[in-house]
Amino acid sequence: MKVVIQRVSRASVEVEGKIVSSIDKGLLILLGVTDGDAMEDIDWLIKKITQLRIFEDEAGVMNVSAVDAGAAYIVVSQFTLHASTKKGNRPSYIKAARPEVAEPLYEAFVEKLRSQVTSTVGTGIFGADMKVSLVNDGPVTIIIDTQNKE
């Protein structure tokens, strides 16, 4: 699994002209699933995301976790995170899991996140054409890949 996490002062997801999720202070999580991803990846990733100290403390230092900051979350499925641009100019998405594999893992990720936090966890709609709006706070953007745990 690969995620792009953006600390936001607000974010929303629109599908067919309707807002399906919106948050104020929190994290926008773009989630890409690849073949071979499993529940262990979800567990590790959620622990990492919720404990990342990327919110500012009283001194203005990024030293507060998302959980401690009371951050809200929006999780959006995004298969294009697994794009390969190695050859030519047209990205290949061969590394992205097929929908029948990716959707249950995406849903499991969302449910596990909801069970671990007390704040809002919104979502996009899997497979839909979504319009994602955000105000990146900082900007703070972090990429995490469960295949490369650094």
N, C-alpha and C positions, 0 to 999 in steps of 0.2 A: 504494500500500500504506500501510496505517496500522498502527502498533503501539502498544501500551501496554506499557511495560517496568516491571516492579516488581522492585526489589532485595529479595531474600528471604533469611531465615535458614533457611527450609525451605519446600518446596512439593511438592504431589503432585496427580496427576490420577487420578480414579477413573471407571471405566466399568463399568456393570452390576455394581457391588459389588466390583470388583477394581481394585487400584492398578496402573495401566499405566505410570506414571512417577513418580519421586520424586527430589528433590535436597535437599541441605543448602544451604550458602551459594552464592548464584548469582542468576540472572535468570529470572523468569517472563516470557515474551514472548507476549502475545496479538496475533495477526496477522490483519488483515482485508485481503482482496484485493478490488480494484475493477476494472471493465472498463478496459482501457488499461494496466494494470500489465504490466511486462515484466522480462526478466533484468537490465536496467540498474538497475531499482528494487531488485532483490534485492542486487546487488553494492554499491550505494550504502548500502543499509540495513544490511547485515551489517558493512561497514566502520565505519559510524557506531556501531552497537551495541557491537561488540567493542572499540572505542577510547574509548567514553565513560568518562570518569574519574569514576565514581560510587561507588567503594569507598574506604574511608578508609585513609590512610597512617598512619605511626607517630605523627604529631601529631594524629590525629583529623580530618584535613581530607580531603574527597572529592577525591582526587588520583591514584587508582590505577584503571587500566582493568580491565575484566572479564577480559581475557586475562591481564594481569599479576597479578591477584588469584587466578587459577586458578578462576574462577567456573564453576559448572555452569549448564546452561540447560534450560528446558522451553519448547517452542514449542507453542502451542495455537491452532488455527484459530478465528476468531471473526468471523463475518460481521456481527454486530450492531454492530461498530465503525463501520460505514458507515450506521447508522440516521439517517434524516432525521426530525426532529421539528418541522419548519417549519410544517406544517399539521395541525391537529387533535391528538388525544391518542394516536393509534395510530401508532407508528413505521413508516416506509416503508423498505424495504431495497432499493429499486430501484437504488441505487448499488453494492451488493455484487455481485461477479461471480458468475455461475451456477457451480454445483459443477464442471461439466466444464471451466471455465476456472480456477477458484480452486484446485482440488485439485492439478493439476500444478505451479502456481506455489508453493503451500504446500510440496509435496514438494521442489521445487527449492531453496526457501529453506532447508529443513532440511538437505538434502544439502550445500549450499554452506557453511552454518554449520559442519557437521561437518568439512568439509575445511579450515576456517580455524582451528579450535581443537583443543586436545588434551584438553580436559575433556569430561565427559559432556554429551550433547545428547539429552534425552528429548523425547517428544511426547505429545500427546493422540491421539485417533483422529478423523480428519477426518469431520465430519458426525454424530458420535455425540453422545448426551446425556451430557455430562461433568460431573463434580463436581470443581471445582478448589478446593483448599485451599492457603492460604499464610499465612506470617507475614511481613508486609512489614517489612523492616528499615529503620528510619529514622523515619518512612516515607519511602521514595524511590520515586516514580512519575513516569515521563516518557512523554510522548506524542510520537511522531514520525510525520509524514505525508510521503511522498515527493512528493506534489503540492504541498507547501508547505515546501520545504527551507529551514529557518531556521538 
